[in-house]
Structures are given as structure tokens and as C-alpha cells.
Amino acid sequence: MSDSEPDYLIMSLPKTKNVEDVLNADDGVLKCAKKGTFMIDTSTIGPVQSREFAQIAKDNQMIYCDTPVIGGTPGATNGTLVFLMGAESEE
């Protein structure tokens, strides 16, 4: 891995299985991203799964931020989407 790897990545996927695949694939986030990477997840998944992904990220020395998006298609069209962010700490 090189110093040019990103510090942040944003996932916006339709299902929990998609997030699992992106994290766990042979060329996935957990194997390819550097330690300390922030995973910002706007995917449509439940809170239980988000907590599980946060623990997996922590176990891999990364930070998982559960980031639901509010506003739907009208918010996207009007530029008024709201992103809520939850993580283990403010840091």
C-alpha cells in the first residue's frame, strides 16, 4: 500500500449484503484500505448491522461512521439532503 491511499471512503449501497461484500472481498476495504481509514456508510441498512460493521472496522484499526441520509429523491433534486453521522467518538 502507498501513501496515496485515501483517508476516507464513502459507501452508499442498497443492502447489507452489498456492504459485507465491499468490506470482505479479496480486494475489499478490509484488505486494501490503510489503518485509520474513515468508512462513511450512507447505505440502506439497519442499526444492528451498522454496529457490527463499526466493530469490524475497529478490529481492523479503521473508523466506521453510520451516516444515514434524509430527504430522498426530492432532497437530492433540491440539494437539501441531510446527512446524520454516528461514530464511536467525536474524534
C-alpha positions in Angstrom: 0.0 0.0 0.0 1.1 3.5 -0.7 0.8 6.9 0.9 -1.6 7.9 -1.8 -4.4 5.8 -0.4 -7.4 7.8 0.7 -8.1 8.6 4.3 -11.9 8.4 3.7 -14.2 6.3 1.7 -17.9 6.6 1.2 -20.2 3.7 0.7 -23.8 4.1 -0.5 -25.2 0.7 -1.1 -28.8 -0.7 -1.3 -28.4 -3.7 1.1 -26.4 -5.1 4.0 -25.0 -7.9 1.8 -23.5 -5.3 -0.6 -21.7 -3.6 2.3 -20.5 -7.0 3.6 -19.2 -7.8 0.1 -17.4 -4.5 -0.3 -15.7 -4.9 3.1 -14.8 -8.6 2.9 -13.9 -9.3 -0.7 -10.4 -10.4 -1.5 -9.8 -6.9 -2.9 -12.2 -5.3 -0.4 -11.8 -2.5 2.0 -10.6 -4.5 5.0 -7.7 -6.0 3.0 -6.8 -2.9 0.9 -7.5 0.2 2.9 -4.9 1.6 5.3 -5.2 1.6 9.0 -7.1 4.7 10.3 -9.3 5.0 7.2 -12.7 6.5 7.9 -15.6 4.5 6.4 -18.6 6.7 5.9 -21.5 4.5 5.2 -24.7 6.0 3.8 -26.1 2.6 2.8 -29.6 1.5 3.5 -29.0 -0.9 6.4 -30.2 -1.4 9.9 -28.7 -0.2 13.2 -27.7 -3.7 14.3 -25.6 -4.2 11.1 -24.1 -0.8 11.5 -22.9 -1.6 15.0 -21.4 -4.9 13.7 -19.6 -3.1 10.9 -18.3 -0.5 13.4 -16.8 -3.3 15.5 -15.3 -4.9 12.4 -13.7 -1.6 11.4 -12.4 -1.1 15.0 -10.9 -4.6 15.0 -9.1 -3.6 11.7 -8.0 -0.2 13.2 -10.4 1.8 11.0 -13.3 4.0 11.9 -16.9 3.3 10.7 -19.3 6.2 10.6 -23.0 5.3 10.3 -24.3 8.1 8.1 -28.0 7.9 7.2 -29.2 10.3 4.6 -32.6 12.1 5.0 -34.5 13.7 2.1 -34.9 11.1 -0.6 -35.3 12.0 -4.2 -36.8 15.4 -3.5 -33.9 16.3 -1.3 -31.4 15.2 -3.9 -33.2 17.1 -6.6 -33.4 20.3 -4.5 -29.9 20.0 -2.9 -31.3 19.7 0.6 -30.2 16.2 1.7 -29.3 16.0 5.4 -26.5 13.6 6.5 -26.6 12.4 10.1 -23.4 10.9 11.4 -22.8 8.5 14.2 -19.5 7.0 15.3 -17.8 5.7 18.5 -16.4 9.1 19.3 -16.3 12.7 18.0 -12.7 12.2 17.1 
